[in-house]
Amino acid sequence: MRDEMTEDQVAANVAAQLVPGKYYRFAPPIMATAVPVGGPNVCKLEECEFDRGW
């Protein structure tokens, strides 16, 4: 995992105008830490890939 963003990523992040309640597509998909809320691995942190989110 990488904790630092490139200059291009920082610029894109600053320029983003996200609106609460809307869905966004990620191209390419992003990797993020997720917490499952059901099943045998409940509350076990894992990395998941997301192609959209809100």
PQR file of N, CA, C, O and H, with PARSE charges and radii, in Angstrom:
ATOM      1  N   MET A   1       0.835  -1.183   0.000 -0.4000 1.5000
ATOM      2  CA  MET A   1       0.000   0.000   0.000 -0.0000 2.0000
ATOM      3  C   MET A   1       0.876   1.240   0.000  0.5500 1.7000
ATOM      4  O   MET A   1       1.997   1.229   0.507 -0.5500 1.4000
ATOM      5  N   ARG A   2       0.350   2.295  -0.570 -0.4000 1.5000
ATOM      6  CA  ARG A   2       1.099   3.533  -0.675 -0.0000 2.0000
ATOM      7  C   ARG A   2       0.364   4.633   0.072  0.5500 1.7000
ATOM      8  O   ARG A   2      -0.840   4.806  -0.115 -0.5500 1.4000
ATOM      9  H   ARG A   2      -0.561   2.304  -0.982  0.4000 1.0000
ATOM     10  N   ASP A   3       1.062   5.372   0.906 -0.4000 1.5000
ATOM     11  CA  ASP A   3       0.435   6.405   1.715 -0.0000 2.0000
ATOM     12  C   ASP A   3       0.532   7.793   1.111  0.5500 1.7000
ATOM     13  O   ASP A   3      -0.140   8.714   1.576 -0.5500 1.4000
ATOM     14  H   ASP A   3       2.041   5.231   1.057  0.4000 1.0000
ATOM     15  N   GLU A   4       1.347   7.963   0.093 -0.4000 1.5000
ATOM     16  CA  GLU A   4       1.544   9.290  -0.486 -0.0000 2.0000
ATOM     17  C   GLU A   4       0.931   9.365  -1.880  0.5500 1.7000
ATOM     18  O   GLU A   4       0.945   8.391  -2.633 -0.5500 1.4000
ATOM     19  H   GLU A   4       1.893   7.215  -0.285  0.4000 1.0000
ATOM     20  N   MET A   5       0.391  10.545  -2.213 -0.4000 1.5000
ATOM     21  CA  MET A   5      -0.169  10.763  -3.541 -0.0000 2.0000
ATOM     22  C   MET A   5       0.855  11.475  -4.407  0.5500 1.7000
ATOM     23  O   MET A   5       1.703  12.220  -3.916 -0.5500 1.4000
ATOM     24  H   MET A   5       0.380  11.336  -1.601  0.4000 1.0000
ATOM     25  N   THR A   6       0.757  11.228  -5.719 -0.4000 1.5000
ATOM     26  CA  THR A   6       1.608  11.952  -6.658 -0.0000 2.0000
ATOM     27  C   THR A   6       1.068  13.378  -6.787  0.5500 1.7000
ATOM     28  O   THR A   6      -0.043  13.666  -6.342 -0.5500 1.4000
ATOM     29  H   THR A   6       0.068  10.623  -6.118  0.4000 1.0000
ATOM     30  N   GLU A   7       1.849  14.262  -7.392 -0.4000 1.5000
ATOM     31  CA  GLU A   7       1.396  15.644  -7.592 -0.0000 2.0000
ATOM     32  C   GLU A   7       0.128  15.687  -8.432  0.5500 1.7000
ATOM     33  O   GLU A   7      -0.764  16.491  -8.161 -0.5500 1.4000
ATOM     34  H   GLU A   7       2.752  14.028  -7.753  0.4000 1.0000
ATOM     35  N   ASP A   8       0.035  14.826  -9.456 -0.4000 1.5000
ATOM     36  CA  ASP A   8      -1.161  14.772 -10.292 -0.0000 2.0000
ATOM     37  C   ASP A   8      -2.377  14.326  -9.484  0.5500 1.7000
ATOM     38  O   ASP A   8      -3.472  14.859  -9.667 -0.5500 1.4000
ATOM     39  H   ASP A   8       0.760  14.174  -9.676  0.4000 1.0000
ATOM     40  N   GLN A   9      -2.195  13.356  -8.596 -0.4000 1.5000
ATOM     41  CA  GLN A   9      -3.296  12.882  -7.762 -0.0000 2.0000
ATOM     42  C   GLN A   9      -3.758  13.971  -6.796  0.5500 1.7000
ATOM     43  O   GLN A   9      -4.957  14.128  -6.565 -0.5500 1.4000
ATOM     44  H   GLN A   9      -1.306  12.923  -8.447  0.4000 1.0000
ATOM     45  N   VAL A  10      -2.820  14.715  -6.238 -0.4000 1.5000
ATOM     46  CA  VAL A  10      -3.168  15.811  -5.326 -0.0000 2.0000
ATOM     47  C   VAL A  10      -3.963  16.869  -6.081  0.5500 1.7000
ATOM     48  O   VAL A  10      -4.978  17.350  -5.576 -0.5500 1.4000
ATOM     49  H   VAL A  10      -1.846  14.587  -6.426  0.4000 1.0000
ATOM     50  N   ALA A  11      -3.521  17.242  -7.280 -0.4000 1.5000
ATOM     51  CA  ALA A  11      -4.215  18.254  -8.075 -0.0000 2.0000
ATOM     52  C   ALA A  11      -5.622  17.792  -8.429  0.5500 1.7000
ATOM     53  O   ALA A  11      -6.566  18.577  -8.343 -0.5500 1.4000
ATOM     54  H   ALA A  11      -2.697  16.851  -7.690  0.4000 1.0000
ATOM     55  N   ALA A  12      -5.775  16.533  -8.824 -0.4000 1.5000
ATOM     56  CA  ALA A  12      -7.096  16.001  -9.164 -0.0000 2.0000
ATOM     57  C   ALA A  12      -7.995  15.965  -7.931  0.5500 1.7000
ATOM     58  O   ALA A  12      -9.190  16.245  -8.032 -0.5500 1.4000
ATOM     59  H   ALA A  12      -5.008  15.896  -8.894  0.4000 1.0000
ATOM     60  N   ASN A  13      -7.446  15.630  -6.787 -0.4000 1.5000
ATOM     61  CA  ASN A  13      -8.210  15.571  -5.552 -0.0000 2.0000
ATOM     62  C   ASN A  13      -8.707  16.959  -5.149  0.5500 1.7000
ATOM     63  O   ASN A  13      -9.853  17.116  -4.728 -0.5500 1.4000
ATOM     64  H   ASN A  13      -6.476  15.403  -6.705  0.4000 1.0000
ATOM     65  N   VAL A  14      -7.844  17.958  -5.282 -0.4000 1.5000
ATOM     66  CA  VAL A  14      -8.214  19.334  -4.933 -0.0000 2.0000
ATOM     67  C   VAL A  14      -9.285  19.846  -5.897  0.5500 1.7000
ATOM     68  O   VAL A  14     -10.189  20.574  -5.486 -0.5500 1.4000
ATOM     69  H   VAL A  14      -6.913  17.831  -5.624  0.4000 1.0000
ATOM     70  N   ALA A  15      -9.191  19.472  -7.175 -0.4000 1.5000
ATOM     71  CA  ALA A  15     -10.122  19.962  -8.184 -0.0000 2.0000
ATOM     72  C   ALA A  15     -11.489  19.283  -8.125  0.5500 1.7000
ATOM     73  O   ALA A  15     -12.464  19.814  -8.655 -0.5500 1.4000
ATOM     74  H   ALA A  15      -8.457  18.881  -7.508  0.4000 1.0000
ATOM     75  N   ALA A  16     -11.569  18.122  -7.489 -0.4000 1.5000
ATOM     76  CA  ALA A  16     -12.833  17.373  -7.461 -0.0000 2.0000
ATOM     77  C   ALA A  16     -13.893  18.119  -6.670  0.5500 1.7000
ATOM     78  O   ALA A  16     -13.639  18.614  -5.572 -0.5500 1.4000
ATOM     79  H   ALA A  16     -10.777  17.691  -7.058  0.4000 1.0000
ATOM     80  N   GLN A  17     -15.066  18.190  -7.237 -0.4000 1.5000
ATOM     81  CA  GLN A  17     -16.211  18.814  -6.577 -0.0000 2.0000
ATOM     82  C   GLN A  17     -17.254  17.724  -6.362  0.5500 1.7000
ATOM     83  O   GLN A  17     -18.213  17.624  -7.127 -0.5500 1.4000
ATOM     84  H   GLN A  17     -15.273  17.788  -8.129  0.4000 1.0000
ATOM     85  N   LEU A  18     -17.078  16.917  -5.341 -0.4000 1.5000
ATOM     86  CA  LEU A  18     -17.999  15.809  -5.089 -0.0000 2.0000
ATOM     87  C   LEU A  18     -19.264  16.323  -4.420  0.5500 1.7000
ATOM     88  O   LEU A  18     -19.209  17.173  -3.531 -0.5500 1.4000
ATOM     89  H   LEU A  18     -16.299  16.997  -4.719  0.4000 1.0000
ATOM     90  N   VAL A  19     -20.392  15.804  -4.850 -0.4000 1.5000
ATOM     91  CA  VAL A  19     -21.685  16.211  -4.321 -0.0000 2.0000
ATOM     92  C   VAL A  19     -22.249  15.059  -3.497  0.5500 1.7000
ATOM     93  O   VAL A  19     -22.427  13.960  -4.023 -0.5500 1.4000
ATOM     94  H   VAL A  19     -20.437  15.114  -5.572  0.4000 1.0000
ATOM     95  N   PRO A  20     -22.537  15.288  -2.204 -0.5600 1.5000
ATOM     96  CA  PRO A  20     -23.092  14.217  -1.368  0.2800 2.0000
ATOM     97  C   PRO A  20     -24.365  13.637  -1.980  0.5500 1.7000
ATOM     98  O   PRO A  20     -25.192  14.371  -2.521 -0.5500 1.4000
ATOM     99  N   GLY A  21     -24.518  12.315  -1.891 -0.4000 1.5000
ATOM    100  CA  GLY A  21     -25.721  11.655  -2.379 -0.0000 2.0000
ATOM    101  C   GLY A  21     -25.678  11.222  -3.830  0.5500 1.7000
ATOM    102  O   GLY A  21     -26.619  10.582  -4.300 -0.5500 1.4000
ATOM    103  H   GLY A  21     -23.847  11.718  -1.451  0.4000 1.0000
ATOM    104  N   LYS A  22     -24.613  11.551  -4.561 -0.4000 1.5000
ATOM    105  CA  LYS A  22     -24.493  11.144  -5.962 -0.0000 2.0000
ATOM    106  C   LYS A  22     -23.498   9.996  -6.073  0.5500 1.7000
ATOM    107  O   LYS A  22     -22.585   9.869  -5.256 -0.5500 1.4000
ATOM    108  H   LYS A  22     -23.848  12.071  -4.179  0.4000 1.0000
ATOM    109  N   TYR A  23     -23.686   9.158  -7.099 -0.4000 1.5000
ATOM    110  CA  TYR A  23     -22.761   8.057  -7.377 -0.0000 2.0000
ATOM    111  C   TYR A  23     -21.665   8.530  -8.319  0.5500 1.7000
ATOM    112  O   TYR A  23     -21.896   9.372  -9.187 -0.5500 1.4000
ATOM    113  H   TYR A  23     -24.427   9.261  -7.763  0.4000 1.0000
ATOM    114  N   TYR A  24     -20.480   7.984  -8.141 -0.4000 1.5000
ATOM    115  CA  TYR A  24     -19.338   8.310  -8.999 -0.0000 2.0000
ATOM    116  C   TYR A  24     -18.692   7.022  -9.478  0.5500 1.7000
ATOM    117  O   TYR A  24     -18.612   6.044  -8.734 -0.5500 1.4000
ATOM    118  H   TYR A  24     -20.292   7.300  -7.436  0.4000 1.0000
ATOM    119  N   ARG A  25     -18.236   7.025 -10.715 -0.4000 1.5000
ATOM    120  CA  ARG A  25     -17.494   5.886 -11.256 -0.0000 2.0000
ATOM    121  C   ARG A  25     -16.007   6.198 -11.159  0.5500 1.7000
ATOM    122  O   ARG A  25     -15.573   7.322 -11.412 -0.5500 1.4000
ATOM    123  H   ARG A  25     -18.302   7.819 -11.319  0.4000 1.0000
ATOM    124  N   PHE A  26     -15.234   5.178 -10.787 -0.4000 1.5000
ATOM    125  CA  PHE A  26     -13.794   5.335 -10.655 -0.0000 2.0000
ATOM    126  C   PHE A  26     -13.118   4.599 -11.802  0.5500 1.7000
ATOM    127  O   PHE A  26     -13.292   3.392 -11.964 -0.5500 1.4000
ATOM    128  H   PHE A  26     -15.587   4.265 -10.582  0.4000 1.0000
ATOM    129  N   ALA A  27     -12.351   5.329 -12.593 -0.4000 1.5000
ATOM    130  CA  ALA A  27     -11.642   4.728 -13.715 -0.0000 2.0000
ATOM    131  C   ALA A  27     -10.205   5.189 -13.653  0.5500 1.7000
ATOM    132  O   ALA A  27      -9.931   6.355 -13.937 -0.5500 1.4000
ATOM    133  H   ALA A  27     -12.209   6.310 -12.462  0.4000 1.0000
ATOM    134  N   PRO A  28      -9.306   4.352 -13.305 -0.5600 1.5000
ATOM    135  CA  PRO A  28      -9.457   2.928 -12.998  0.2800 2.0000
ATOM    136  C   PRO A  28     -10.075   2.725 -11.617  0.5500 1.7000
ATOM    137  O   PRO A  28     -10.123   3.659 -10.816 -0.5500 1.4000
ATOM    138  N   PRO A  29     -10.549   1.510 -11.335 -0.5600 1.5000
ATOM    139  CA  PRO A  29     -11.115   1.224 -10.017  0.2800 2.0000
ATOM    140  C   PRO A  29     -10.099   1.520  -8.912  0.5500 1.7000
ATOM    141  O   PRO A  29      -8.890   1.436  -9.126 -0.5500 1.4000
ATOM    142  N   ILE A  30     -10.604   1.862  -7.743 -0.4000 1.5000
ATOM    143  CA  ILE A  30      -9.728   2.183  -6.619 -0.0000 2.0000
ATOM    144  C   ILE A  30      -9.675   1.024  -5.634  0.5500 1.7000
ATOM    145  O   ILE A  30     -10.598   0.213  -5.556 -0.5500 1.4000
ATOM    146  H   ILE A  30     -11.587   1.930  -7.569  0.4000 1.0000
ATOM    147  N   MET A  31      -8.590   0.961  -4.891 -0.4000 1.5000
ATOM    148  CA  MET A  31      -8.439  -0.009  -3.803 -0.0000 2.0000
ATOM    149  C   MET A  31      -8.646   0.757  -2.501  0.5500 1.7000
ATOM    150  O   MET A  31      -8.109   1.850  -2.323 -0.5500 1.4000
ATOM    151  H   MET A  31      -7.840   1.619  -4.955  0.4000 1.0000
ATOM    152  N   ALA A  32      -9.427   0.179  -1.599 -0.4000 1.5000
ATOM    153  CA  ALA A  32      -9.684   0.835  -0.322 -0.0000 2.0000
ATOM    154  C   ALA A  32      -9.860  -0.225   0.759  0.5500 1.7000
ATOM    155  O   ALA A  32     -10.245  -1.360   0.480 -0.5500 1.4000
ATOM    156  H   ALA A  32      -9.863  -0.709  -1.744  0.4000 1.0000
ATOM    157  N   THR A  33      -9.577   0.163   1.978 -0.4000 1.5000
ATOM    158  CA  THR A  33      -9.797  -0.726   3.114 -0.0000 2.0000
ATOM    159  C   THR A  33     -11.293  -0.754   3.400  0.5500 1.7000
ATOM    160  O   THR A  33     -11.938   0.293   3.458 -0.5500 1.4000
ATOM    161  H   THR A  33      -9.264   1.085   2.204  0.4000 1.0000
ATOM    162  N   ALA A  34     -11.843  -1.950   3.579 -0.4000 1.5000
ATOM    163  CA  ALA A  34     -13.270  -2.110   3.823 -0.0000 2.0000
ATOM    164  C   ALA A  34     -13.478  -2.968   5.071  0.5500 1.7000
ATOM    165  O   ALA A  34     -12.606  -3.743   5.464 -0.5500 1.4000
ATOM    166  H   ALA A  34     -11.319  -2.801   3.532  0.4000 1.0000
ATOM    167  N   VAL A  35     -14.646  -2.811   5.677 -0.4000 1.5000
ATOM    168  CA  VAL A  35     -15.012  -3.587   6.859 -0.0000 2.0000
ATOM    169  C   VAL A  35     -16.283  -4.366   6.530  0.5500 1.7000
ATOM    170  O   VAL A  35     -17.357  -3.770   6.453 -0.5500 1.4000
ATOM    171  H   VAL A  35     -15.354  -2.181   5.357  0.4000 1.0000
ATOM    172  N   PRO A  36     -16.189  -5.694   6.331 -0.5600 1.5000
ATOM    173  CA  PRO A  36     -17.377  -6.487   6.064  0.2800 2.0000
ATOM    174  C   PRO A  36     -18.348  -6.402   7.247  0.5500 1.7000
ATOM    175  O   PRO A  36     -17.926  -6.367   8.403 -0.5500 1.4000
ATOM    176  N   VAL A  37     -19.634  -6.370   6.952 -0.4000 1.5000
ATOM    177  CA  VAL A  37     -20.634  -6.248   8.017 -0.0000 2.0000
ATOM    178  C   VAL A  37     -21.493  -7.497   8.162  0.5500 1.7000
ATOM    179  O   VAL A  37     -22.491  -7.480   8.883 -0.5500 1.4000
ATOM    180  H   VAL A  37     -19.976  -6.399   6.013  0.4000 1.0000
ATOM    181  N   GLY A  38     -21.121  -8.568   7.493 -0.4000 1.5000
ATOM    182  CA  GLY A  38     -21.868  -9.815   7.626 -0.0000 2.0000
ATOM    183  C   GLY A  38     -21.008 -10.997   7.249  0.5500 1.7000
ATOM    184  O   GLY A  38     -19.954 -10.833   6.634 -0.5500 1.4000
ATOM    185  H   GLY A  38     -20.311  -8.581   6.908  0.4000 1.0000
ATOM    186  N   GLY A  39     -21.443 -12.172   7.607 -0.4000 1.5000
ATOM    187  CA  GLY A  39     -20.712 -13.381   7.272 -0.0000 2.0000
ATOM    188  C   GLY A  39     -19.646 -13.713   8.294  0.5500 1.7000
ATOM    189  O   GLY A  39     -19.564 -13.075   9.344 -0.5500 1.4000
ATOM    190  H   GLY A  39     -22.299 -12.306   8.106  0.4000 1.0000
ATOM    191  N   PRO A  40     -18.833 -14.703   7.993 -0.5600 1.5000
ATOM    192  CA  PRO A  40     -17.851 -15.191   8.968  0.2800 2.0000
ATOM    193  C   PRO A  40     -16.693 -14.229   9.248  0.5500 1.7000
ATOM    194  O   PRO A  40     -16.057 -14.337  10.297 -0.5500 1.4000
ATOM    195  N   ASN A  41     -16.406 -13.307   8.352 -0.4000 1.5000
ATOM    196  CA  ASN A  41     -15.276 -12.389   8.550 -0.0000 2.0000
ATOM    197  C   ASN A  41     -15.735 -11.003   8.974  0.5500 1.7000
ATOM    198  O   ASN A  41     -15.071 -10.014   8.666 -0.5500 1.4000
ATOM    199  H   ASN A  41     -16.923 -13.220   7.500  0.4000 1.0000
ATOM    200  N   VAL A  42     -16.859 -10.914   9.677 -0.4000 1.5000
ATOM    201  CA  VAL A  42     -17.395  -9.619  10.072 -0.0000 2.0000
ATOM    202  C   VAL A  42     -16.340  -8.836  10.865  0.5500 1.7000
ATOM    203  O   VAL A  42     -15.678  -9.375  11.751 -0.5500 1.4000
ATOM    204  H   VAL A  42     -17.399 -11.717   9.928  0.4000 1.0000
ATOM    205  N   CYS A  43     -16.205  -7.572  10.526 -0.4000 1.5000
ATOM    206  CA  CYS A  43     -15.283  -6.628  11.179 -0.0000 2.0000
ATOM    207  C   CYS A  43     -13.810  -6.912  10.934  0.5500 1.7000
ATOM    208  O   CYS A  43     -12.963  -6.290  11.575 -0.5500 1.4000
ATOM    209  H   CYS A  43     -16.742  -7.134   9.805  0.4000 1.0000
ATOM    210  N   LYS A  44     -13.474  -7.821  10.040 -0.4000 1.5000
ATOM    211  CA  LYS A  44     -12.075  -8.068   9.690 -0.0000 2.0000
ATOM    212  C   LYS A  44     -11.724  -7.154   8.517  0.5500 1.7000
ATOM    213  O   LYS A  44     -12.321  -7.261   7.445 -0.5500 1.4000
ATOM    214  H   LYS A  44     -14.162  -8.326   9.520  0.4000 1.0000
ATOM    215  N   LEU A  45     -10.761  -6.262   8.716 -0.4000 1.5000
ATOM    216  CA  LEU A  45     -10.375  -5.331   7.655 -0.0000 2.0000
ATOM    217  C   LEU A  45      -9.816  -6.090   6.459  0.5500 1.7000
ATOM    218  O   LEU A  45      -9.034  -7.029   6.611 -0.5500 1.4000
ATOM    219  H   LEU A  45     -10.276  -6.175   9.586  0.4000 1.0000
ATOM    220  N   GLU A  46     -10.227  -5.670   5.272 -0.4000 1.5000
ATOM    221  CA  GLU A  46      -9.695  -6.262   4.051 -0.0000 2.0000
ATOM    222  C   GLU A  46      -9.643  -5.192   2.974  0.5500 1.7000
ATOM    223  O   GLU A  46     -10.365  -4.197   3.046 -0.5500 1.4000
ATOM    224  H   GLU A  46     -10.862  -4.907   5.149  0.4000 1.0000
ATOM    225  N   GLU A  47      -8.790  -5.393   1.977 -0.4000 1.5000
ATOM    226  CA  GLU A  47      -8.706  -4.455   0.864 -0.0000 2.0000
ATOM    227  C   GLU A  47      -9.652  -4.910  -0.231  0.5500 1.7000
ATOM    228  O   GLU A  47      -9.657  -6.078  -0.621 -0.5500 1.4000
ATOM    229  H   GLU A  47      -8.203  -6.201   1.919  0.4000 1.0000
ATOM    230  N   CYS A  48     -10.447  -3.980  -0.720 -0.4000 1.5000
ATOM    231  CA  CYS A  48     -11.414  -4.265  -1.778 -0.0000 2.0000
ATOM    232  C   CYS A  48     -11.221  -3.290  -2.931  0.5500 1.7000
ATOM    233  O   CYS A  48     -10.684  -2.197  -2.749 -0.5500 1.4000
ATOM    234  H   CYS A  48     -10.443  -3.031  -0.404  0.4000 1.0000
ATOM    235  N   GLU A  49     -11.661  -3.692  -4.111 -0.4000 1.5000
ATOM    236  CA  GLU A  49     -11.588  -2.841  -5.292 -0.0000 2.0000
ATOM    237  C   GLU A  49     -12.994  -2.319  -5.588  0.5500 1.7000
ATOM    238  O   GLU A  49     -13.962  -3.080  -5.588 -0.5500 1.4000
ATOM    239  H   GLU A  49     -12.097  -4.580  -4.258  0.4000 1.0000
ATOM    240  N   PHE A  50     -13.093  -1.016  -5.838 -0.4000 1.5000
ATOM    241  CA  PHE A  50     -14.378  -0.385  -6.117 -0.0000 2.0000
ATOM    242  C   PHE A  50     -14.328   0.321  -7.461  0.5500 1.7000
ATOM    243  O   PHE A  50     -13.379   1.049  -7.753 -0.5500 1.4000
ATOM    244  H   PHE A  50     -12.307  -0.398  -5.838  0.4000 1.0000
ATOM    245  N   ASP A  51     -15.356   0.105  -8.282 -0.4000 1.5000
ATOM    246  CA  ASP A  51     -15.427   0.814  -9.560 -0.0000 2.0000
ATOM    247  C   ASP A  51     -16.457   1.929  -9.523  0.5500 1.7000
ATOM    248  O   ASP A  51     -16.597   2.677 -10.490 -0.5500 1.4000
ATOM    249  H   ASP A  51     -16.127  -0.486  -8.045  0.4000 1.0000
ATOM    250  N   ARG A  52     -17.187   2.048  -8.405 -0.4000 1.5000
ATOM    251  CA  ARG A  52     -18.114   3.161  -8.215 -0.0000 2.0000
ATOM    252  C   ARG A  52     -18.331   3.366  -6.719  0.5500 1.7000
ATOM    253  O   ARG A  52     -18.024   2.484  -5.918 -0.5500 1.4000
ATOM    254  H   ARG A  52     -17.073   1.441  -7.619  0.4000 1.0000
ATOM    255  N   GLY A  53     -18.844   4.493  -6.355 -0.4000 1.5000
ATOM    256  CA  GLY A  53     -19.091   4.779  -4.951 -0.0000 2.0000
ATOM    257  C   GLY A  53     -19.875   6.056  -4.815  0.5500 1.7000
ATOM    258  O   GLY A  53     -20.188   6.710  -5.809 -0.5500 1.4000
ATOM    259  H   GLY A  53     -19.094   5.210  -7.006  0.4000 1.0000
ATOM    260  N   TRP A  54     -20.196   6.417  -3.586 -0.4000 1.5000
ATOM    261  CA  TRP A  54     -20.919   7.657  -3.323 -0.0000 2.0000
ATOM    262  C   TRP A  54     -20.489   8.260  -2.024  0.5500 1.7000
ATOM    263  O   TRP A  54     -20.994   9.314  -1.635 -0.5500 1.4000
ATOM    264  H   TRP A  54     -19.942   5.885  -2.778  0.4000 1.0000
TER
END
